Amino acid sequence: MKIFKLSLLITVIALSVSCEKEYTETGEVFFSGITNRDGNGDLNGNIDPMDWNLNTTFTSQEDALFAADNLPICTDANDTLLKTYVYPNPNNGVFTFGSIIQMDSIALKIVDDNFTILYENDNLTSLSLTIHENGDGGSRLVRMYYRVYNGACKYQGYGDLSIR
């Protein structure tokens, strides 16, 4: 019985340590890395598996960034042909957000590590948008949250950006 309890305790500790946390206890964004892309949008280095997914479940804090809706995640959100991305990444504060999804509109929010909104646009109708984010002269990581609306459903996710 002692061995069972000990192995159960070790398993619980191992699972809690291995789970990736999205936020610290203070509600700050936790950055785990970026997906590197060159100026043409091609992958050229590190890939963060948490970034640029179309079916991400948002926490209540993330969900509150956007206007309330009751739309479900689109059933084809796991289709590997559909994608969103930012390039170049890292960048100097000028970058392009692109999407290969049929859509009605896109809502974007860029936040810093304290969850302060640095950029927002709730009604984009273009599949590509160049954003100029005026940095503070230093290096920093920011997170772009997005919702792509497509009829009666939505795609949603985020990706981290390195601005230098």
Secondary structure, DSSP 8 states (H G I E B T S, - for coil): -HHHHHHHHHHHHHHHHHS--SB-TTS-B-------B-TTS-B-S---TTTT-SB----HHHHTTS------B-TTTT-TT--EEEESBSBSSEEEEEE-S--SEEEEEEE-TT--EEEEEEEE--SEEEEE----SS-EEEEEEEEEEETTEEEEEEEEEEE-
